[in-house]
Amino acid sequence: MPSDRYARRAMSSDKAWGGRFDADLDATAARFSASVDTDKRLALEDIAGSLAHARMLASRAVISAADLADIERGLAEIRAEIEAGTFEWDAAREDVHMNIEAALTAKVGDAGARLHTGRSRNDQVATDLRLFARESCLRTARRIDALESVLVERAREHVDTLLPGYTHLQRAQPIRLAHHLHAWVEMLDRDAARLRDAARRMNESPLGSGALAGTTFPLDREMTARELGFDRPAANSLDATADRDFLVESAAALATCAIHLSRFGEELVLWSSQEFGFVEMSDAFATGSSMMPQKKNPDIAELIRGKSARVVGDLVTLLVLQKGLPLAYNRDLQEDKPPLFDAFDTVESSLAVMTGMMATVRFRADRMAAALREGFVTATEVADWLVTRGVPFREAHAVAGRLVRIALERGSDLVSLPLDVFRREHASFDDSIYVALDPAVAVERRDLLGAPARARVLAALDAAEARLDARRPGIGAADGQGRA
């Protein structure tokens, strides 16, 4: 068994390595600079990078085959301990990299101490982060796909459910509920695409870049890149170790998704109010009041709305963190992990609960239909009807506006106005205007690409479902990293 001197050597701060320093780091400073409580989350990525690096070193005869076998055995044992939750993390060893290297050296001796040949923690952590962010982007995109699938399914159930569409939170024109839900699908689909794009763009390996200027050892960077699933090695060692734009891009995509989820959450909050009454939340996604027994609060939707602020903050943190940094690596970059982890965790949990809510929410078609009878949602049909009779649109618009004012003064809706009232405003009106004022007719007349006519909505849902099917494992195209 290796002696304790290997463990002591590996426990030392890198500031003591090489004999440059006579004194240990101040205890307060050591606690301040330790990051292992956060970055231990990168442990499996760190082990994967170390295995790729060790195998490459052995292939170039920088370390022996025996050393490689010891390293592989030791890292396998450490990985099993981490996965079982029995690995002992030590803040005195500062970060995930030194904890794992110390444990490895304690297990296998000099072979563990040779692992870091030709490698710096700078390219090591950059590699770990790209591995983590790449997989997290793809996993989150798959979670978005799951929510999209639920929305498409619910939209198909409500192709013939009509409700008012809103602008400025005022009733505007009649639409299909399926058309509204499909709008959410399209927004989410772009969110998933942004994450997949980010995963593709970050898929370059920093490993072999060293601290900032590579190394004198004959490393095979293409080999490690291939083993870790990267498309290629990063082209510049300074850039590879110092930039975190790939994290910013990921966080920007996550923040955009969080804002979309927040908007959806706000609509659910509004729609579940007694004033709207368009939806009833499942008891599994609502809460009661500690004082008022009649209350059913849409707390989960509210929390989705609230948690979006955290993700926006995470993005801002990553941006500001880098804004004044010279090349190459600076210790400030240690602070990139908390916002990264938080952004992914928050969006993934929001997606999970939104998926559950949308699968179980009850849509109140009766309340939606009742809302169509108020607010003059077919007033545009009056103007359009006149335009088809040769009246210029601006004139037709003014006529429709005067008819709305008359209806308001009478306390009625447009369809209740007698024909002679219509004709006093314009001689072209005949009985067919009442057909045009039917919300179902108004929706169906909007028969063009992207509009809410029934056939157009069904075609849009078919297209969305085909996109989702193409991305399901074993069915469609891969995501750019060899995974479907």
N, C-alpha and C positions, 0 to 999 in steps of 0.2 A: 504493500500500500504506500502511496506517496506520503512523505513526511509533512508535518505541520508547516514547514518553511514555505511550501508552495501556497498553502492557504494564506499565510501571512503576507507573502509577496503579492498575491492577487487582491488582498483586501486593501493594500496601500492605495492612496490617491494617486492619480496619474501625475500630480504635481510633485510627488516624491520619486516617481520613476526616473531613473537616470542619475539620481543623487544630486539634483540641482538644489533641493531645499533641505535646510537643516531642521526646521520645525514643522510640526503638524499644523494643519489648517485650524484656525480658531474654531472652537466648538459651535459658537453661534453662527459663524460663517458657513461651517459645514452643514448645519441644519438648514440654513437659508438656501444653500446651493443644491442640496439633495433633491433628486427628482424621481427616485425609484417608486415612490408611492403612486405616481402618475404613469411613468413610462414603462412600468412592468407590464402594462397592457400590451406592449410590443414584443413580449417575450418569445412568442412562437415565430414571429417574423424575424426576430433577431437570431434565433436558432437556425431557421431556414437559410438566412444569409451566411451564417457561420459555416454551415455544412457545405454550401456552394463554394465558399471561399477556400475551405480546407481541401475539398476535392480538386479544385483548380490548382492549389499549391502543390498537391501531390502529383498532379499530372505534369507539372513543370519541374518536378524534382526539387522543389524548394523545401518541402518536408518529405519524410519517408512514408512508405506505405504503412509501416507499423504505427507511425504517428497518426496517420489518417484513421486507421482502424480504432485506435484509442479515442480519438476525438469523436468519431461517429458513435462509439459505444457510450462515451460520457454524455454527449449531448442527448442521446436517446433516453438515458436515465433521467437527465434533468427535465426533459420535456415531459416524461411520464409523471414526475413529481409535480411539475407545474399544473398539468392537467388534472391531477388528483387533488390539488390544493395543499400538498404537503411540503412544497419547496419553501425554505426559510429565506425571506427577503431581509436584507440588512441595509438600513439607511446609511451606515458607515461606508458602505461600498458605492454610494452615490447614485448610481443609475442602473438600469436594467442590464446594460452591457457588462459592467464590472461585476455585478452580482453573478451573472451567468459564467463569465470567464473565471471568476474566483472559484465557483463551485466546480467547474470543469477541471481547473488545475488541481484542486484538492482531490478530485477523483482519479485523474490520469497522469498527474505530474508534468514533466517537461513538455509532453505533447500538447497539453493545454496551454502552456506558456508560449508555445510556438505558433498558436493559431493566429495571433494578431500580426504576424509577419506580413508586411506590405499593406497594412490596413490601418486606418485611423478611425476613432469614434465619429469623426466628421462624415466620412463616406458611409460608415456603418449605420448611423442613425438616419441619414438621408435615404439609404436603401430600405431600412425598416419602415420608414414613413410612407414611401412609395408603395411598398407591398401592402401596408395596412390600408392606405387611402384608396388604392386601386380596387381591392376586394370590397371595401366598404361602399364605394360608389356603385359597384355592380350589384351588391346585395340590396342597397337602398332602392336602386332602379327596379329590382325585382319586386320589392314591396310596393312600389308605385304601381307596377303592372297589376298586382293583386287588387289594389283599390280600384284601378280602372276597370278590371273585369267585373267587380261587383256593381260599379256604376252602369256599365253596359247592360248587365242583367236587369237591374232595376229600371233602366230606361226602356227596355223592351216591354216590361210589364205595364208601362205608362205611356205608350205611344199615343193613345187616344185620350189621355188626360190633359185638359187645357187649363191654363192659368194665366194671369196677367204677367207679362214681362215688364220690368221696371227700368226707368232711368231716373236718376236723382231721387231714388226711392219713392217715386210716384208711378202709379199705374200708367203704362204707356201703350202697349199693344198686346193682343193675345198671342200666346205661343204654346207649344206642347211641352209638358214636363220633361219628356224624353229629350227635347231639344236643349232644355236648360241643363240637364244632367250630362248631355253630350258635350256641352261647353266645358264642364269640369274635366271631362275625359281629355279633351284636347289640351287644356292647360297642363294637366298632369303628364301627358305624353311628352310635352316639351321639357318638362322637368326631368323625366327619366332620360331623355335624349341628351340633355346637358350633362348629366352624371356619366353617361356612357362615353360621351365625347371627352370629358375630363379624364376618365380612366384610360382612354386611348392616348391622349396627349402626354400623360405622365409616365407612359410605359417605356421609360429609358432607365438603364441601370447606372446608378452613381458608383457602384462598387468598383474599386480599383483607382478611384480618384485621390485616395489618400486624404491627408489633411487639407491640401489645396492644390498640390502640384504633382500628383501621381506618386510613383515610387521607382526605385532603381531595380526592383525585382522584376523578373520576366513574367508578369501576370498575363493571363489570357482572359481579357475582359469580355470577349464574345462568349466564352464558355460559361462564365458565371451569369451573364445576362440570359442566355438560353435556359440554364437550369432554373432560374427564378421566374421564367415566363415573361421576361422583358423582350421587347421588339429589337432592341439594340443597346449598346452602351451609350451613356451620355457623352456628348462630343467635347465638352470642356470641363476640366476638373474644378475650376473655380466656380463655374455656374452650378455644377452638380452638387457641390457641398454647401453652397451659400444661399441658393434661392429656394423660396417656398411658395412660388407662384402656383404650383400644382395644388397646394393646400388652399390658397386663396380661391382658385377656380372651383374647387370642390365645395368650399364654404359658400361661395356665391350661388352655386346651383342649389345648395341646401337652403340658403336663405330665401331664394325665389320660391322654392317648393313650400317652405314654411309660411310664406306670405299667402300663397295660393290656399293652403290649408286653413289659414286664419280667415280668409275671405269666405271659404265654404262654411267654416265654423260660425261665422257671423250670420250667414244666411239661415243656418239651422237654428240659431238662437232667435232670430227674428221670426222665422216661420213657426217655431214652437210656441210663440207667445199667443195669448188669447186674442190679441189684436189681429194677428194673421190667422193662426189656427190651421196652417197648411200641413203641418206634420205633428205626429206624436212620437216622442222619443221612446225607445224601449226602456223598460225599468232597469235593464242592465247597464244603461248608459245615461242615467239621470239620477239625481239625488233629491232628498227631501229637505225640509227646513227644520232647524232645531227649535223653532218657536211656532211656525205657522203650518199646521198639519195639512192644509190643502195644497201646498206648493209641490210642484214637480219641476225641478230646476235643471236646465241643460248644462250642468257644470263641466262635463267632459268637453263639449264643444267650446265652452268658454276658456277652458285650460289650453286647448289647441290654439285658440286665438292668442292667449297670453304667452304661451311658450315660444311663439314665433319671435317675440322680442329678444329672447335669449340667443336665438340663432343669428339674428341680425347683429347682435352684440358680438357674437363669436367671429363673424366676418370682419367687423370693424377692428376687433383685437388683432387678428392676423394681418390686416392691412397696416395698422399703425405700428405693430411690432417691427415691421421691416423697413419702414419709410426712411429711417436715418442710418441704415447699416451699410458700412463699406464692405467691399469684398475682402476676405472670403468669409469663413465662418466666424460668428460672434456668439457669445454665450446667451445673448438675448433670445436666440432661437430655441433655447430650452423651453421657453414659454409658449411654443407653438402647439404643444400637445393638448393642454386642457381645453382650449376652444375647439380644436379639431374633434376630440372625443365627444365633447358636449354637443356639438352641432349634429354629428351623426346620430348620437343617442336620442336627442330630442326629436329629430325629424322621424327617425324610425319608430319611436314610440307613438308619435302623433299619427303616423300612417296606420299603425296597427289599430289604434282605437277608432280612427275615422273609418277604417274598413269595417270594423264591427258595427259601428253606428249605422253606416249606410246599408249594411246587410239587413238590419233589423228595424229601421225606422218605418213608421206607417205614414204614408202619404194620404192626406185628406182631400180626395178628389171633389167631395161635395163643397168644402170650404173654398177650394180654388175656383170652382164653377160659380159660386156665389159672388166671389170677388170680381168676376168678369162682368157682372151686371151693374157695377158701379165704376165711376172713374172715366167713363166715355172712352174705353179702350179701342173702340172701332171708329173713332172720329176721323182717323186717317183714311178710312174706307170711303167716307163722304167725299173727301178731296180727290182720291183716286178715281172714284166713280165719275165725277165731273170731268176729270182729265181725259177719261176714255171717250167722253162726248165732245172733246175738242176745246174744253175750257183750259186756259193757261194755269199752270199749277199754282202760282202765287194768288191768282184770283180765286181758284178753287179752295185754297188754304184759308183765305179770308172768309169765304162763305161757310166753310165748316166751323170756323171759330165763332161766327155769329150764331149758328145753330146750337153750338154748345152753350153759349151765353143764354139763349132763349130757354133751353132745357133746364139750366141751372135756376133761372128765374121762376120757372114753372114747377120746380122740384121734381122733374122727371128725367128719364134717360132719352137718348136720341130715338130709339126705336118706338117710343111712345108718342112722339110728335106726329100730329096729323100731316097728311101729304100736302095740304094747302099751306102749312107753315113752311115746309121744304120749298114749295113752289114760289112762295113770296120772296125767298132768298135767291132762287134761281129757277128760271122757267124750264130748264132741262129735266128736272126731277120727275120720275114716275115711280110706280109701285115697286120696281125692281131694286130701289134703294134699300128697302127693308130686308131683302135677301142679303145684300152686301153687308148689312150691319150685324148679321149673325156671326159670332166669333169663330165658329167652326168653319164657315165659309171664308172668313178673312184669313184664317191660318192656312187653309188649303190653297188659296189663291197665291200664296207666297211660294211658288213652285220654281225655285232656282237653286243652284248649288249653294249649300251653306245655309239655306233658309228652312223654315219649320214645316213645310208641306210634308204630309205623311210619307210619301215615297222617298223624299229627300232625306228625311230623318232615318228611315230604315236603311237606306244605302250608306249613310254616314256611320251608323252603328255596325253594319256589316264590315265596313272598311276598318273601323277601330278594332273589331274583333279579329279580323285577319292579321292586323299588325301584332296584336297580342299573341295570337296563335303562333306566328312566325318566330316569336322570341321565347316560346316555351321550350324547356330542355328536351332535346331529342327530336324537335320538330323543325325549328327554323335555323336561321343563321347564327353563327357564334358571335360573341360580344366583342371580339377583338383581342381577347386574351385566351382564346381556345376553349372558352366556356359558353354554353348556349344560354 
